[in-house]
Amino acid sequence: GRGCGALEVLDSLKQLDGDARERSFASGLHCCGVCFDQVPGSKALRLAACGHVFCKQCLRGLCSVQIKEGSVHLVKCPEFGCGEGLVQADVRNLVDSKEFERYEKVSVGRVL
């Protein structure tokens, strides 16, 4: 078995690793899977559900259209063959507050 506190140490190491990964992501260049432009990490988003990376502009456009049409179930990763749904935090990160409010309303309506 593990000694006392080993899990806490492991968790904090994972956290440090995650922080380092985020810093490295933010300072790197990434190819958007939609428009194929090279964008800095500050203008890109790595989707929480699947890890695919796109520029925020492309994702924002896709989200806005689906939210406007009330098709929130189609707010998904645009990577060919992926189709993972975007988590709420990613959507919040991309759209304005009015669009996010509509996204939440329509999402709740679909669940009920």
Biopython code that builds the backbone (N, CA, C, O; Angstrom):
import numpy as np
from Bio.PDB.StructureBuilder import StructureBuilder

atoms = [
    (1, "GLY", "N", (0.813, -1.196, 0.000)),
    (1, "GLY", "CA", (0.000, 0.000, 0.000)),
    (1, "GLY", "C", (0.858, 1.262, 0.000)),
    (1, "GLY", "O", (2.079, 1.206, 0.144)),
    (2, "ARG", "N", (0.199, 2.377, -0.162)),
    (2, "ARG", "CA", (0.898, 3.663, -0.169)),
    (2, "ARG", "C", (1.060, 4.175, 1.250)),
    (2, "ARG", "O", (0.243, 3.883, 2.124)),
    (3, "GLY", "N", (2.115, 4.936, 1.473)),
    (3, "GLY", "CA", (2.318, 5.566, 2.769)),
    (3, "GLY", "C", (1.306, 6.684, 2.963)),
    (3, "GLY", "O", (0.646, 7.122, 2.021)),
    (4, "CYS", "N", (1.202, 7.128, 4.187)),
    (4, "CYS", "CA", (0.253, 8.196, 4.522)),
    (4, "CYS", "C", (0.553, 9.465, 3.712)),
    (4, "CYS", "O", (1.700, 9.904, 3.629)),
    (5, "GLY", "N", (-0.484, 10.036, 3.126)),
    (5, "GLY", "CA", (-0.314, 11.302, 2.403)),
    (5, "GLY", "C", (0.152, 11.161, 0.958)),
    (5, "GLY", "O", (0.250, 12.163, 0.249)),
    (6, "ALA", "N", (0.443, 9.937, 0.503)),
    (6, "ALA", "CA", (0.954, 9.753, -0.867)),
    (6, "ALA", "C", (-0.055, 10.225, -1.913)),
    (6, "ALA", "O", (0.320, 10.812, -2.929)),
    (7, "LEU", "N", (-1.335, 9.964, -1.655)),
    (7, "LEU", "CA", (-2.360, 10.384, -2.612)),
    (7, "LEU", "C", (-2.428, 11.898, -2.722)),
    (7, "LEU", "O", (-2.578, 12.437, -3.818)),
    (8, "GLU", "N", (-2.320, 12.584, -1.594)),
    (8, "GLU", "CA", (-2.342, 14.049, -1.612)),
    (8, "GLU", "C", (-1.165, 14.588, -2.420)),
    (8, "GLU", "O", (-1.310, 15.534, -3.193)),
    (9, "VAL", "N", (0.010, 13.970, -2.229)),
    (9, "VAL", "CA", (1.208, 14.394, -2.970)),
    (9, "VAL", "C", (0.984, 14.171, -4.458)),
    (9, "VAL", "O", (1.293, 15.037, -5.277)),
    (10, "LEU", "N", (0.442, 13.000, -4.804)),
    (10, "LEU", "CA", (0.151, 12.696, -6.209)),
    (10, "LEU", "C", (-0.824, 13.708, -6.798)),
    (10, "LEU", "O", (-0.626, 14.195, -7.911)),
    (11, "ASP", "N", (-1.889, 14.025, -6.040)),
    (11, "ASP", "CA", (-2.878, 14.996, -6.517)),
    (11, "ASP", "C", (-2.250, 16.362, -6.753)),
    (11, "ASP", "O", (-2.540, 17.017, -7.754)),
    (12, "SER", "N", (-1.389, 16.794, -5.833)),
    (12, "SER", "CA", (-0.784, 18.114, -6.006)),
    (12, "SER", "C", (0.203, 18.107, -7.173)),
    (12, "SER", "O", (0.357, 19.121, -7.852)),
    (13, "LEU", "N", (0.871, 16.982, -7.415)),
    (13, "LEU", "CA", (1.762, 16.881, -8.575)),
    (13, "LEU", "C", (0.953, 16.942, -9.868)),
    (13, "LEU", "O", (1.351, 17.605, -10.825)),
    (14, "LYS", "N", (-0.186, 16.248, -9.890)),
    (14, "LYS", "CA", (-1.066, 16.298, -11.069)),
    (14, "LYS", "C", (-1.533, 17.725, -11.310)),
    (14, "LYS", "O", (-1.582, 18.182, -12.452)),
    (15, "GLN", "N", (-1.879, 18.432, -10.232)),
    (15, "GLN", "CA", (-2.337, 19.816, -10.340)),
    (15, "GLN", "C", (-1.237, 20.688, -10.928)),
    (15, "GLN", "O", (-1.489, 21.499, -11.819)),
    (16, "LEU", "N", (-0.015, 20.519, -10.426)),
    (16, "LEU", "CA", (1.128, 21.282, -10.945)),
    (16, "LEU", "C", (1.314, 20.979, -12.421)),
    (16, "LEU", "O", (1.555, 21.880, -13.224)),
    (17, "ASP", "N", (1.203, 19.716, -12.769)),
    (17, "ASP", "CA", (1.343, 19.288, -14.155)),
    (17, "ASP", "C", (0.273, 19.949, -15.013)),
    (17, "ASP", "O", (0.552, 20.411, -16.119)),
    (18, "GLY", "N", (-0.956, 19.990, -14.497)),
    (18, "GLY", "CA", (-2.058, 20.626, -15.217)),
    (18, "GLY", "C", (-1.807, 22.108, -15.416)),
    (18, "GLY", "O", (-2.055, 22.640, -16.498)),
    (19, "ASP", "N", (-1.314, 22.784, -14.377)),
    (19, "ASP", "CA", (-1.002, 24.208, -14.467)),
    (19, "ASP", "C", (0.078, 24.450, -15.513)),
    (19, "ASP", "O", (-0.020, 25.377, -16.317)),
    (20, "ALA", "N", (1.102, 23.615, -15.496)),
    (20, "ALA", "CA", (2.201, 23.745, -16.463)),
    (20, "ALA", "C", (1.678, 23.517, -17.883)),
    (20, "ALA", "O", (2.067, 24.216, -18.818)),
    (21, "ARG", "N", (0.790, 22.528, -18.030)),
    (21, "ARG", "CA", (0.194, 22.248, -19.346)),
    (21, "ARG", "C", (-0.603, 23.446, -19.839)),
    (21, "ARG", "O", (-0.534, 23.802, -21.016)),
    (22, "GLU", "N", (-1.372, 24.077, -18.925)),
    (22, "GLU", "CA", (-2.163, 25.247, -19.302)),
    (22, "GLU", "C", (-1.263, 26.406, -19.738)),
    (22, "GLU", "O", (-1.535, 27.075, -20.735)),
    (23, "ARG", "N", (-0.192, 26.633, -18.982)),
    (23, "ARG", "CA", (0.753, 27.715, -19.338)),
    (23, "ARG", "C", (1.382, 27.430, -20.690)),
    (23, "ARG", "O", (1.528, 28.329, -21.518)),
    (24, "SER", "N", (1.749, 26.187, -20.909)),
    (24, "SER", "CA", (2.378, 25.814, -22.174)),
    (24, "SER", "C", (1.368, 25.958, -23.315)),
    (24, "SER", "O", (1.734, 26.368, -24.416)),
    (25, "PHE", "N", (0.096, 25.621, -23.059)),
    (25, "PHE", "CA", (-0.957, 25.775, -24.063)),
    (25, "PHE", "C", (-1.137, 27.257, -24.401)),
    (25, "PHE", "O", (-1.207, 27.632, -25.572)),
    (26, "ALA", "N", (-1.211, 28.088, -23.367)),
    (26, "ALA", "CA", (-1.441, 29.524, -23.555)),
    (26, "ALA", "C", (-0.313, 30.185, -24.343)),
    (26, "ALA", "O", (-0.553, 31.121, -25.106)),
    (27, "SER", "N", (0.905, 29.706, -24.162)),
    (27, "SER", "CA", (2.038, 30.357, -24.830)),
    (27, "SER", "C", (2.364, 29.725, -26.188)),
    (27, "SER", "O", (3.214, 30.233, -26.920)),
    (28, "GLY", "N", (1.695, 28.624, -26.524)),
    (28, "GLY", "CA", (1.989, 27.941, -27.787)),
    (28, "GLY", "C", (1.106, 28.394, -28.929)),
    (28, "GLY", "O", (0.179, 29.182, -28.736)),
    (29, "LEU", "N", (1.396, 27.893, -30.126)),
    (29, "LEU", "CA", (0.554, 28.131, -31.305)),
    (29, "LEU", "C", (-0.206, 26.841, -31.585)),
    (29, "LEU", "O", (0.338, 25.747, -31.436)),
    (30, "HIS", "N", (-1.458, 26.974, -31.987)),
    (30, "HIS", "CA", (-2.301, 25.812, -32.209)),
    (30, "HIS", "C", (-3.019, 25.932, -33.543)),
    (30, "HIS", "O", (-3.432, 27.019, -33.947)),
    (31, "CYS", "N", (-3.162, 24.800, -34.217)),
    (31, "CYS", "CA", (-3.866, 24.794, -35.495)),
    (31, "CYS", "C", (-5.344, 24.510, -35.242)),
    (31, "CYS", "O", (-5.698, 23.484, -34.661)),
    (32, "CYS", "N", (-6.198, 25.427, -35.682)),
    (32, "CYS", "CA", (-7.637, 25.245, -35.518)),
    (32, "CYS", "C", (-8.111, 24.159, -36.484)),
    (32, "CYS", "O", (-7.790, 24.189, -37.672)),
    (33, "GLY", "N", (-8.874, 23.204, -35.964)),
    (33, "GLY", "CA", (-9.383, 22.111, -36.785)),
    (33, "GLY", "C", (-10.511, 22.509, -37.715)),
    (33, "GLY", "O", (-10.954, 21.695, -38.525)),
    (34, "VAL", "N", (-10.990, 23.754, -37.616)),
    (34, "VAL", "CA", (-12.061, 24.219, -38.500)),
    (34, "VAL", "C", (-11.495, 25.070, -39.631)),
    (34, "VAL", "O", (-11.684, 24.754, -40.806)),
    (35, "CYS", "N", (-10.787, 26.169, -39.269)),
    (35, "CYS", "CA", (-10.287, 27.094, -40.306)),
    (35, "CYS", "C", (-8.824, 26.818, -40.671)),
    (35, "CYS", "O", (-8.304, 27.387, -41.631)),
    (36, "PHE", "N", (-8.166, 25.946, -39.904)),
    (36, "PHE", "CA", (-6.761, 25.556, -40.123)),
    (36, "PHE", "C", (-5.764, 26.707, -39.979)),
    (36, "PHE", "O", (-4.629, 26.609, -40.446)),
    (37, "ASP", "N", (-6.189, 27.804, -39.328)),
    (37, "ASP", "CA", (-5.256, 28.890, -39.011)),
    (37, "ASP", "C", (-4.429, 28.496, -37.797)),
    (37, "ASP", "O", (-4.875, 27.731, -36.943)),
    (38, "GLN", "N", (-3.205, 29.037, -37.736)),
    (38, "GLN", "CA", (-2.377, 28.895, -36.533)),
    (38, "GLN", "C", (-2.775, 30.031, -35.603)),
    (38, "GLN", "O", (-2.685, 31.199, -35.984)),
    (39, "VAL", "N", (-3.215, 29.709, -34.392)),
    (39, "VAL", "CA", (-3.620, 30.748, -33.447)),
    (39, "VAL", "C", (-2.887, 30.571, -32.119)),
    (39, "VAL", "O", (-2.582, 29.447, -31.720)),
    (40, "PRO", "N", (-2.602, 31.691, -31.430)),
    (40, "PRO", "CA", (-1.974, 31.586, -30.108)),
    (40, "PRO", "C", (-2.960, 30.975, -29.112)),
    (40, "PRO", "O", (-4.174, 31.065, -29.295)),
    (41, "GLY", "N", (-2.432, 30.359, -28.068)),
    (41, "GLY", "CA", (-3.267, 29.712, -27.055)),
    (41, "GLY", "C", (-4.324, 30.616, -26.460)),
    (41, "GLY", "O", (-5.394, 30.147, -26.071)),
    (42, "SER", "N", (-4.036, 31.924, -26.382)),
    (42, "SER", "CA", (-4.993, 32.868, -25.811)),
    (42, "SER", "C", (-6.236, 32.998, -26.686)),
    (42, "SER", "O", (-7.294, 33.400, -26.201)),
    (43, "LYS", "N", (-6.116, 32.662, -27.971)),
    (43, "LYS", "CA", (-7.257, 32.757, -28.891)),
    (43, "LYS", "C", (-7.787, 31.380, -29.275)),
    (43, "LYS", "O", (-8.605, 31.247, -30.185)),
    (44, "ALA", "N", (-7.304, 30.353, -28.562)),
    (44, "ALA", "CA", (-7.731, 28.983, -28.846)),
    (44, "ALA", "C", (-8.397, 28.401, -27.607)),
    (44, "ALA", "O", (-8.243, 28.920, -26.501)),
    (45, "LEU", "N", (-9.141, 27.316, -27.806)),
    (45, "LEU", "CA", (-9.768, 26.629, -26.691)),
    (45, "LEU", "C", (-9.593, 25.131, -26.890)),
    (45, "LEU", "O", (-9.901, 24.592, -27.953)),
    (46, "ARG", "N", (-9.091, 24.463, -25.848)),
    (46, "ARG", "CA", (-9.019, 23.000, -25.862)),
    (46, "ARG", "C", (-10.295, 22.524, -25.186)),
    (46, "ARG", "O", (-10.530, 22.825, -24.016)),
    (47, "LEU", "N", (-11.111, 21.790, -25.911)),
    (47, "LEU", "CA", (-12.398, 21.353, -25.366)),
    (47, "LEU", "C", (-12.197, 20.381, -24.212)),
    (47, "LEU", "O", (-11.402, 19.445, -24.293)),
    (48, "ALA", "N", (-12.939, 20.629, -23.133)),
    (48, "ALA", "CA", (-12.792, 19.827, -21.918)),
    (48, "ALA", "C", (-13.180, 18.367, -22.153)),
    (48, "ALA", "O", (-12.550, 17.464, -21.602)),
    (49, "ALA", "N", (-14.206, 18.131, -22.960)),
    (49, "ALA", "CA", (-14.736, 16.776, -23.132)),
    (49, "ALA", "C", (-13.816, 15.859, -23.934)),
    (49, "ALA", "O", (-13.743, 14.661, -23.657)),
    (50, "CYS", "N", (-13.105, 16.415, -24.935)),
    (50, "CYS", "CA", (-12.348, 15.547, -25.848)),
    (50, "CYS", "C", (-10.902, 15.985, -26.070)),
    (50, "CYS", "O", (-10.089, 15.208, -26.570)),
    (51, "GLY", "N", (-10.575, 17.235, -25.698)),
    (51, "GLY", "CA", (-9.196, 17.700, -25.868)),
    (51, "GLY", "C", (-8.875, 18.272, -27.244)),
    (51, "GLY", "O", (-7.749, 18.714, -27.470)),
    (52, "HIS", "N", (-9.839, 18.275, -28.174)),
    (52, "HIS", "CA", (-9.583, 18.862, -29.487)),
    (52, "HIS", "C", (-9.475, 20.386, -29.355)),
    (52, "HIS", "O", (-10.114, 20.997, -28.498)),
    (53, "VAL", "N", (-8.655, 20.977, -30.220)),
    (53, "VAL", "CA", (-8.362, 22.411, -30.123)),
    (53, "VAL", "C", (-8.876, 23.155, -31.353)),
    (53, "VAL", "O", (-8.692, 22.720, -32.490)),
    (54, "PHE", "N", (-9.526, 24.290, -31.091)),
    (54, "PHE", "CA", (-10.039, 25.147, -32.158)),
    (54, "PHE", "C", (-9.842, 26.593, -31.762)),
    (54, "PHE", "O", (-9.666, 26.898, -30.583)),
    (55, "CYS", "N", (-9.871, 27.495, -32.748)),
    (55, "CYS", "CA", (-9.808, 28.904, -32.383)),
    (55, "CYS", "C", (-11.179, 29.293, -31.821)),
    (55, "CYS", "O", (-12.212, 28.772, -32.242)),
    (56, "LYS", "N", (-11.159, 30.214, -30.868)),
    (56, "LYS", "CA", (-12.399, 30.623, -30.198)),
    (56, "LYS", "C", (-13.386, 31.219, -31.191)),
    (56, "LYS", "O", (-14.597, 31.067, -31.036)),
    (57, "GLN", "N", (-12.868, 31.900, -32.216)),
    (57, "GLN", "CA", (-13.742, 32.536, -33.206)),
    (57, "GLN", "C", (-14.607, 31.503, -33.930)),
    (57, "GLN", "O", (-15.810, 31.702, -34.095)),
    (58, "CYS", "N", (-13.993, 30.404, -34.361)),
    (58, "CYS", "CA", (-14.753, 29.345, -35.051)),
    (58, "CYS", "C", (-15.767, 28.704, -34.104)),
    (58, "CYS", "O", (-16.930, 28.519, -34.463)),
    (59, "LEU", "N", (-15.319, 28.366, -32.894)),
    (59, "LEU", "CA", (-16.222, 27.733, -31.932)),
    (59, "LEU", "C", (-17.366, 28.659, -31.557)),
    (59, "LEU", "O", (-18.512, 28.228, -31.433)),
    (60, "ARG", "N", (-17.045, 29.940, -31.376)),
    (60, "ARG", "CA", (-18.075, 30.929, -31.022)),
    (60, "ARG", "C", (-19.139, 30.961, -32.120)),
    (60, "ARG", "O", (-20.335, 30.963, -31.830)),
    (61, "GLY", "N", (-18.705, 30.985, -33.368)),
    (61, "GLY", "CA", (-19.642, 31.010, -34.499)),
    (61, "GLY", "C", (-20.545, 29.786, -34.511)),
    (61, "GLY", "O", (-21.756, 29.901, -34.696)),
    (62, "LEU", "N", (-19.948, 28.605, -34.312)),
    (62, "LEU", "CA", (-20.730, 27.363, -34.305)),
    (62, "LEU", "C", (-21.736, 27.357, -33.164)),
    (62, "LEU", "O", (-22.899, 27.004, -33.360)),
    (63, "CYS", "N", (-21.289, 27.749, -31.964)),
    (63, "CYS", "CA", (-22.169, 27.781, -30.789)),
    (63, "CYS", "C", (-23.315, 28.753, -31.005)),
    (63, "CYS", "O", (-24.473, 28.424, -30.749)),
    (64, "SER", "N", (-22.988, 29.960, -31.478)),
    (64, "SER", "CA", (-24.003, 31.003, -31.663)),
    (64, "SER", "C", (-25.118, 30.546, -32.584)),
    (64, "SER", "O", (-26.295, 30.755, -32.288)),
    (65, "VAL", "N", (-24.761, 29.927, -33.691)),
    (65, "VAL", "CA", (-25.762, 29.459, -34.661)),
    (65, "VAL", "C", (-26.680, 28.423, -34.007)),
    (65, "VAL", "O", (-27.902, 28.519, -34.115)),
    (66, "GLN", "N", (-26.087, 27.427, -33.324)),
    (66, "GLN", "CA", (-26.898, 26.364, -32.709)),
    (66, "GLN", "C", (-27.790, 26.915, -31.602)),
    (66, "GLN", "O", (-28.939, 26.497, -31.461)),
    (67, "ILE", "N", (-27.258, 27.858, -30.814)),
    (67, "ILE", "CA", (-28.048, 28.443, -29.720)),
    (67, "ILE", "C", (-29.200, 29.256, -30.293)),
    (67, "ILE", "O", (-30.334, 29.157, -29.823)),
    (68, "LYS", "N", (-28.902, 30.068, -31.320)),
    (68, "LYS", "CA", (-29.931, 30.896, -31.963)),
    (68, "LYS", "C", (-31.064, 30.019, -32.491)),
    (68, "LYS", "O", (-32.239, 30.363, -32.363)),
    (69, "GLU", "N", (-30.696, 28.881, -33.087)),
    (69, "GLU", "CA", (-31.700, 27.980, -33.668)),
    (69, "GLU", "C", (-32.351, 27.092, -32.611)),
    (69, "GLU", "O", (-33.272, 26.335, -32.916)),
    (70, "GLY", "N", (-31.872, 27.184, -31.365)),
    (70, "GLY", "CA", (-32.439, 26.345, -30.302)),
    (70, "GLY", "C", (-31.983, 24.902, -30.366)),
    (70, "GLY", "O", (-32.579, 24.023, -29.742)),
    (71, "SER", "N", (-30.920, 24.660, -31.128)),
    (71, "SER", "CA", (-30.407, 23.286, -31.287)),
    (71, "SER", "C", (-29.209, 23.043, -30.375)),
    (71, "SER", "O", (-28.140, 22.646, -30.838)),
    (72, "VAL", "N", (-29.395, 23.286, -29.069)),
    (72, "VAL", "CA", (-28.246, 23.183, -28.154)),
    (72, "VAL", "C", (-27.669, 21.770, -28.100)),
    (72, "VAL", "O", (-26.502, 21.591, -27.751)),
    (73, "HIS", "N", (-28.475, 20.769, -28.441)),
    (73, "HIS", "CA", (-27.959, 19.393, -28.467)),
    (73, "HIS", "C", (-26.917, 19.221, -29.583)),
    (73, "HIS", "O", (-26.184, 18.232, -29.606)),
    (74, "LEU", "N", (-26.858, 20.188, -30.503)),
    (74, "LEU", "CA", (-25.868, 20.126, -31.587)),
    (74, "LEU", "C", (-24.609, 20.940, -31.278)),
    (74, "LEU", "O", (-23.727, 21.066, -32.127)),
    (75, "VAL", "N", (-24.524, 21.494, -30.056)),
    (75, "VAL", "CA", (-23.322, 22.222, -29.650)),
    (75, "VAL", "C", (-22.287, 21.162, -29.302)),
    (75, "VAL", "O", (-22.150, 20.746, -28.151)),
    (76, "LYS", "N", (-21.555, 20.736, -30.346)),
    (76, "LYS", "CA", (-20.622, 19.605, -30.216)),
    (76, "LYS", "C", (-19.270, 19.946, -30.817)),
    (76, "LYS", "O", (-19.121, 20.927, -31.546)),
    (77, "CYS", "N", (-18.298, 19.120, -30.498)),
    (77, "CYS", "CA", (-16.968, 19.248, -31.091)),
    (77, "CYS", "C", (-17.079, 19.081, -32.602)),
    (77, "CYS", "O", (-17.644, 18.097, -33.078)),
    (78, "PRO", "N", (-16.536, 20.048, -33.367)),
    (78, "PRO", "CA", (-16.637, 19.956, -34.825)),
    (78, "PRO", "C", (-15.589, 19.029, -35.476)),
    (78, "PRO", "O", (-15.582, 18.861, -36.695)),
    (79, "GLU", "N", (-14.709, 18.432, -34.660)),
    (79, "GLU", "CA", (-13.697, 17.518, -35.198)),
    (79, "GLU", "C", (-14.399, 16.343, -35.881)),
    (79, "GLU", "O", (-15.303, 15.736, -35.307)),
    (80, "PHE", "N", (-13.982, 16.029, -37.098)),
    (80, "PHE", "CA", (-14.606, 14.946, -37.867)),
    (80, "PHE", "C", (-14.585, 13.648, -37.054)),
    (80, "PHE", "O", (-13.535, 13.225, -36.571)),
    (81, "GLY", "N", (-15.742, 13.032, -36.913)),
    (81, "GLY", "CA", (-15.831, 11.758, -36.211)),
    (81, "GLY", "C", (-15.845, 11.849, -34.692)),
    (81, "GLY", "O", (-15.897, 10.820, -34.019)),
    (82, "CYS", "N", (-15.799, 13.068, -34.132)),
    (82, "CYS", "CA", (-15.782, 13.194, -32.670)),
    (82, "CYS", "C", (-17.197, 13.348, -32.123)),
    (82, "CYS", "O", (-17.764, 12.394, -31.590)),
    (83, "GLY", "N", (-17.765, 14.531, -32.250)),
    (83, "GLY", "CA", (-19.145, 14.746, -31.817)),
    (83, "GLY", "C", (-19.383, 14.802, -30.318)),
    (83, "GLY", "O", (-20.530, 14.727, -29.879)),
    (84, "GLU", "N", (-18.314, 14.934, -29.510)),
    (84, "GLU", "CA", (-18.498, 15.100, -28.063)),
    (84, "GLU", "C", (-19.219, 16.421, -27.811)),
    (84, "GLU", "O", (-18.919, 17.426, -28.457)),
    (85, "GLY", "N", (-20.155, 16.425, -26.890)),
    (85, "GLY", "CA", (-20.853, 17.656, -26.537)),
    (85, "GLY", "C", (-19.908, 18.596, -25.793)),
    (85, "GLY", "O", (-19.040, 18.146, -25.045)),
    (86, "LEU", "N", (-20.075, 19.895, -26.000)),
    (86, "LEU", "CA", (-19.275, 20.870, -25.257)),
    (86, "LEU", "C", (-19.802, 20.964, -23.832)),
    (86, "LEU", "O", (-21.013, 20.967, -23.613)),
    (87, "VAL", "N", (-18.900, 21.041, -22.869)),
    (87, "VAL", "CA", (-19.338, 21.213, -21.487)),
    (87, "VAL", "C", (-19.767, 22.668, -21.300)),
    (87, "VAL", "O", (-19.348, 23.557, -22.041)),
    (88, "GLN", "N", (-20.606, 22.886, -20.297)),
    (88, "GLN", "CA", (-21.168, 24.214, -20.035)),
    (88, "GLN", "C", (-20.077, 25.280, -19.894)),
    (88, "GLN", "O", (-20.227, 26.391, -20.403)),
    (89, "ALA", "N", (-18.980, 24.944, -19.206)),
    (89, "ALA", "CA", (-17.899, 25.916, -18.984)),
    (89, "ALA", "C", (-17.291, 26.376, -20.313)),
    (89, "ALA", "O", (-16.946, 27.547, -20.467)),
    (90, "ASP", "N", (-17.160, 25.448, -21.275)),
    (90, "ASP", "CA", (-16.617, 25.819, -22.589)),
    (90, "ASP", "C", (-17.567, 26.772, -23.308)),
    (90, "ASP", "O", (-17.134, 27.762, -23.899)),
    (91, "VAL", "N", (-18.861, 26.471, -23.256)),
    (91, "VAL", "CA", (-19.850, 27.318, -23.917)),
    (91, "VAL", "C", (-19.834, 28.715, -23.282)),
    (91, "VAL", "O", (-19.871, 29.726, -23.982)),
    (92, "ARG", "N", (-19.780, 28.752, -21.947)),
    (92, "ARG", "CA", (-19.760, 30.038, -21.222)),
    (92, "ARG", "C", (-18.536, 30.862, -21.644)),
    (92, "ARG", "O", (-18.601, 32.087, -21.754)),
    (93, "ASN", "N", (-17.445, 30.175, -21.872)),
    (93, "ASN", "CA", (-16.186, 30.794, -22.275)),
    (93, "ASN", "C", (-16.255, 31.413, -23.672)),
    (93, "ASN", "O", (-15.456, 32.288, -24.005)),
    (94, "LEU", "N", (-17.200, 30.963, -24.479)),
    (94, "LEU", "CA", (-17.253, 31.339, -25.893)),
    (94, "LEU", "C", (-18.305, 32.388, -26.244)),
    (94, "LEU", "O", (-18.057, 33.262, -27.075)),
    (95, "VAL", "N", (-19.467, 32.306, -25.622)),
    (95, "VAL", "CA", (-20.577, 33.161, -26.051)),
    (95, "VAL", "C", (-20.842, 34.281, -25.054)),
    (95, "VAL", "O", (-20.370, 34.229, -23.918)),
    (96, "ASP", "N", (-21.595, 35.290, -25.475)),
    (96, "ASP", "CA", (-21.911, 36.384, -24.553)),
    (96, "ASP", "C", (-22.991, 35.936, -23.558)),
    (96, "ASP", "O", (-23.585, 34.869, -23.717)),
    (97, "SER", "N", (-23.233, 36.748, -22.548)),
    (97, "SER", "CA", (-24.124, 36.348, -21.446)),
    (97, "SER", "C", (-25.558, 36.093, -21.917)),
    (97, "SER", "O", (-26.231, 35.196, -21.408)),
    (98, "LYS", "N", (-26.018, 36.876, -22.880)),
    (98, "LYS", "CA", (-27.385, 36.696, -23.393)),
    (98, "LYS", "C", (-27.511, 35.333, -24.104)),
    (98, "LYS", "O", (-28.483, 34.603, -23.910)),
    (99, "GLU", "N", (-26.511, 35.019, -24.922)),
    (99, "GLU", "CA", (-26.535, 33.727, -25.627)),
    (99, "GLU", "C", (-26.433, 32.576, -24.632)),
    (99, "GLU", "O", (-27.100, 31.552, -24.780)),
    (100, "PHE", "N", (-25.586, 32.757, -23.611)),
    (100, "PHE", "CA", (-25.414, 31.689, -22.626)),
    (100, "PHE", "C", (-26.714, 31.452, -21.854)),
    (100, "PHE", "O", (-27.063, 30.314, -21.540)),
    (101, "GLU", "N", (-27.426, 32.544, -21.554)),
    (101, "GLU", "CA", (-28.707, 32.442, -20.861)),
    (101, "GLU", "C", (-29.689, 31.616, -21.702)),
    (101, "GLU", "O", (-30.387, 30.741, -21.190)),
    (102, "ARG", "N", (-29.723, 31.920, -23.007)),
    (102, "ARG", "CA", (-30.604, 31.164, -23.913)),
    (102, "ARG", "C", (-30.173, 29.699, -23.973)),
    (102, "ARG", "O", (-31.011, 28.798, -23.956)),
    (103, "TYR", "N", (-28.860, 29.470, -24.043)),
    (103, "TYR", "CA", (-28.313, 28.105, -24.067)),
    (103, "TYR", "C", (-28.813, 27.326, -22.838)),
    (103, "TYR", "O", (-29.272, 26.189, -22.952)),
    (104, "GLU", "N", (-28.712, 27.967, -21.659)),
    (104, "GLU", "CA", (-29.145, 27.303, -20.425)),
    (104, "GLU", "C", (-30.649, 27.023, -20.431)),
    (104, "GLU", "O", (-31.090, 25.935, -20.060)),
    (105, "LYS", "N", (-31.433, 28.025, -20.858)),
    (105, "LYS", "CA", (-32.894, 27.862, -20.905)),
    (105, "LYS", "C", (-33.274, 26.712, -21.820)),
    (105, "LYS", "O", (-34.061, 25.845, -21.442)),
    (106, "VAL", "N", (-32.716, 26.704, -23.024)),
    (106, "VAL", "CA", (-33.062, 25.668, -23.998)),
    (106, "VAL", "C", (-32.562, 24.306, -23.516)),
    (106, "VAL", "O", (-33.242, 23.297, -23.705)),
    (107, "SER", "N", (-31.380, 24.266, -22.894)),
    (107, "SER", "CA", (-30.833, 23.013, -22.360)),
    (107, "SER", "C", (-31.768, 22.426, -21.314)),
    (107, "SER", "O", (-32.079, 21.235, -21.349)),
    (108, "VAL", "N", (-32.213, 23.261, -20.387)),
    (108, "VAL", "CA", (-33.108, 22.825, -19.319)),
    (108, "VAL", "C", (-34.429, 22.360, -19.914)),
    (108, "VAL", "O", (-34.992, 21.354, -19.481)),
    (109, "GLY", "N", (-34.925, 23.099, -20.914)),
    (109, "GLY", "CA", (-36.164, 22.724, -21.590)),
    (109, "GLY", "C", (-36.071, 21.354, -22.231)),
    (109, "GLY", "O", (-37.054, 20.613, -22.256)),
    (110, "ARG", "N", (-34.906, 21.011, -22.749)),
    (110, "ARG", "CA", (-34.719, 19.708, -23.408)),
    (110, "ARG", "C", (-34.699, 18.580, -22.382)),
    (110, "ARG", "O", (-35.165, 17.475, -22.660)),
    (111, "VAL", "N", (-34.169, 18.855, -21.215)),
    (111, "VAL", "CA", (-34.044, 17.831, -20.181)),
    (111, "VAL", "C", (-35.419, 17.490, -19.596)),
    (111, "VAL", "O", (-35.707, 16.328, -19.307)),
    (112, "LEU", "N", (-36.272, 18.524, -19.424)),
    (112, "LEU", "CA", (-37.577, 18.309, -18.783)),
    (112, "LEU", "C", (-38.554, 17.575, -19.689)),
    (112, "LEU", "O", (-39.692, 17.321, -19.292)),
]
sb = StructureBuilder()
sb.init_structure("model")
sb.init_model(0)
sb.init_chain("A")
sb.init_seg("    ")
for serial, (resi, resn, name, xyz) in enumerate(atoms, 1):
    if name == "N":
        sb.init_residue(resn, " ", resi, " ")
    sb.init_atom(name, np.array(xyz, "f"), 0.0, 1.0, " ", f" {name:<3s}", serial, name[0])
structure = sb.get_structure()
